[in-house]
Amino acid sequence: MVAVRKSIEEKDKSEDECIQCRGTGIVSYWSEFSYFEDRRSCNMCEVGQQVDAKIADIIARVQTEEHALRR
């Protein structure tokens, strides 16, 4: 019974995952440079939008700190 419940929960979880990023919010693309991956936020799901917003927040804070240090 427990195994059946786990398999049903896993199936429900996999249906909710994004096809492109599989729920991570980050997509890796092939790069022409050896040993480098081009990683970007997923544009197909909400998790990817959250990753993109977090990156934008980090960049804005760094720019504000740099601007404050220049004064």
ZADREN-888192 format. One line per 10 residues: number of its first residue (from 1); their letters; for each residue y, z, x of N, C-alpha, C, CB. Coordinates in steps of 0.02 Angstrom, whole numbers, m for minus. Glycine has a CB too. Example, Ala and Ser with C-alpha at 12.3 -4.5 7.8 and 13.67 -1.06 7.14 Angstrom:
# residues 2
1) AS) m284 390 660 m225 390 615 m165 390 660 m224 452 565 ~ m112 354 642 m53 357 684 2 394 645 m30 286 704
***
This chain:
# residues 71
1) MVAVRKSIEE) m59 0 41 0 0 0 63 0 43 0 60 m47 ~ 62 39 97 119 42 141 130 m26 175 109 97 194 ~ 76 m58 196 81 m124 228 111 m176 181 12 m147 253 ~ 92 m172 118 120 m219 69 195 m207 60 83 m212 1 ~ 214 m144 56 284 m127 48 325 m151 108 293 m52 38 ~ 298 m141 169 333 m163 228 341 m239 230 296 m139 291 ~ 288 m275 211 293 m348 212 343 m373 161 224 m379 200 ~ 347 m340 103 396 m360 52 467 m345 77 383 m323 m14 ~ 477 m287 108 542 m270 135 564 m319 189 543 m198 161 ~ 517 m338 233 532 m385 286 549 m453 257 473 m391 334
11) KDKSEDECIQ) 514 m473 204 527 m537 173 597 m537 142 474 m553 120 ~ 615 m483 107 682 m478 78 736 m479 132 688 m415 36 ~ 723 m445 186 771 m443 241 780 m512 271 748 m393 295 ~ 726 m549 281 731 m615 312 766 m665 267 662 m640 330 ~ 761 m656 201 795 m701 155 871 m691 157 770 m691 84 ~ 893 m630 173 964 m616 176 995 m637 242 975 m543 166 ~ 955 m649 292 981 m667 358 1007 m739 358 927 m659 411 ~ 1058 m748 398 1088 m814 406 1039 m860 443 1155 m809 444 ~ 1037 m922 424 992 m970 456 1014 m984 527 990 m1035 415 ~ 1079 m986 539 1104 m1005 604 1100 m949 656 1176 m1029 597
21) CRGTGIVSYW) 1122 m888 637 1125 m834 686 1071 m781 677 1193 m800 683 ~ 1034 m785 622 980 m737 606 1006 m666 600 926 m741 658 ~ 1067 m659 575 1094 m593 561 1131 m560 618 1041 m549 541 ~ 1136 m593 676 1170 m563 733 1245 m576 732 1141 m588 797 ~ 1266 m630 700 1337 m648 699 1358 m690 758 1378 m587 696 ~ 1312 m702 805 1327 m740 865 1278 m798 872 1326 m695 928 ~ 1304 m856 888 1263 m916 896 1268 m938 968 1284 m973 847 ~ 1212 m955 999 1210 m979 1068 1200 m1054 1067 1155 m945 1109 ~ 1244 m1089 1103 1238 m1161 1109 1219 m1178 1181 1305 m1196 1090 ~ 1189 m1236 1189 1171 m1259 1256 1234 m1276 1294 1123 m1321 1252
31) SEFSYFEDRR) 1235 m1261 1358 1292 m1276 1401 1269 m1323 1457 1322 m1211 1430 ~ 1315 m1364 1480 1298 m1411 1534 1295 m1376 1601 1348 m1468 1536 ~ 1318 m1315 1605 1316 m1277 1668 1252 m1235 1670 1379 m1231 1675 ~ 1218 m1236 1726 1155 m1200 1733 1165 m1125 1723 1124 m1213 1801 ~ 1119 m1095 1688 1115 m1023 1677 1174 m995 1637 1112 m988 1743 ~ 1210 m1037 1601 1265 m1013 1559 1251 m1034 1487 1333 m1041 1583 ~ 1265 m989 1441 1260 m1004 1371 1329 m1002 1340 1212 m954 1335 ~ 1341 m1045 1294 1403 m1046 1257 1391 m1006 1194 1427 m1120 1240 ~ 1417 m945 1192 1407 m901 1134 1470 m899 1093 1386 m830 1157 ~ 1461 m909 1028 1517 m909 981 1498 m870 919 1537 m981 962
41) SCNMCEVGQQ) 1549 m849 882 1535 m814 819 1510 m866 768 1598 m777 793 ~ 1466 m843 726 1436 m887 675 1488 m902 622 1373 m853 643 ~ 1493 m965 602 1541 m984 551 1508 m992 482 1575 m1049 570 ~ 1445 m972 477 1409 m981 414 1399 m916 375 1342 m1012 427 ~ 1413 m858 406 1397 m796 371 1453 m744 380 1331 m768 396 ~ 1448 m691 340 1497 m638 342 1494 m598 407 1488 m592 283 ~ 1435 m590 434 1427 m553 497 1464 m590 553 1352 m544 515 ~ 1460 m655 554 1497 m695 603 1572 m688 595 1477 m768 597 ~ 1595 m683 533 1667 m673 521 1688 m604 545 1683 m681 445 ~ 1645 m555 538 1660 m488 563 1664 m487 640 1607 m437 540
51) VDAKIADIIA) 1618 m523 672 1620 m529 745 1685 m563 767 1558 m570 771 ~ 1703 m616 733 1765 m652 749 1826 m607 740 1771 m715 705 ~ 1827 m568 687 1883 m523 674 1887 m468 728 1877 m491 605 ~ 1830 m443 749 1828 m392 801 1854 m419 867 1756 m364 810 ~ 1834 m480 885 1858 m512 946 1933 m523 943 1822 m581 958 ~ 1958 m545 885 2031 m555 876 2068 m488 883 2046 m587 807 ~ 2039 m434 857 2069 m368 862 2073 m346 935 2030 m318 821 ~ 2020 m356 972 2019 m338 1043 2071 m377 1082 1949 m350 1073 ~ 2076 m441 1070 2125 m483 1104 2196 m461 1088 2115 m558 1086 ~ 2209 m446 1024 2276 m424 1005 2294 m358 1038 2280 m416 928
61) RVQTEEHALR) 2246 m311 1043 2261 m247 1076 2275 m257 1151 2202 m198 1067 ~ 2237 m300 1183 2248 m312 1255 2316 m345 1266 2192 m357 1283 ~ 2334 m392 1224 2399 m425 1230 2456 m374 1220 2405 m482 1180 ~ 2448 m329 1172 2498 m277 1160 2504 m231 1220 2481 m237 1098 ~ 2448 m211 1249 2449 m167 1308 2481 m203 1368 2378 m145 1326 ~ 2465 m266 1378 2495 m303 1433 2570 m311 1424 2462 m372 1439 ~ 2591 m323 1363 2662 m330 1348 2698 m263 1361 2673 m352 1274 ~ 2667 m208 1343 2697 m142 1355 2701 m127 1429 2656 m88 1319 ~ 2653 m148 1468 2653 m135 1541 2706 m176 1576 2585 m151 1571 ~ 2725 m233 1550 2774 m276 1582 2845 m248 1574 2770 m346 1552
71) R) 2855 m205 1526 2923 m177 1515 2940 m124 1563 2929 m150 1446
***
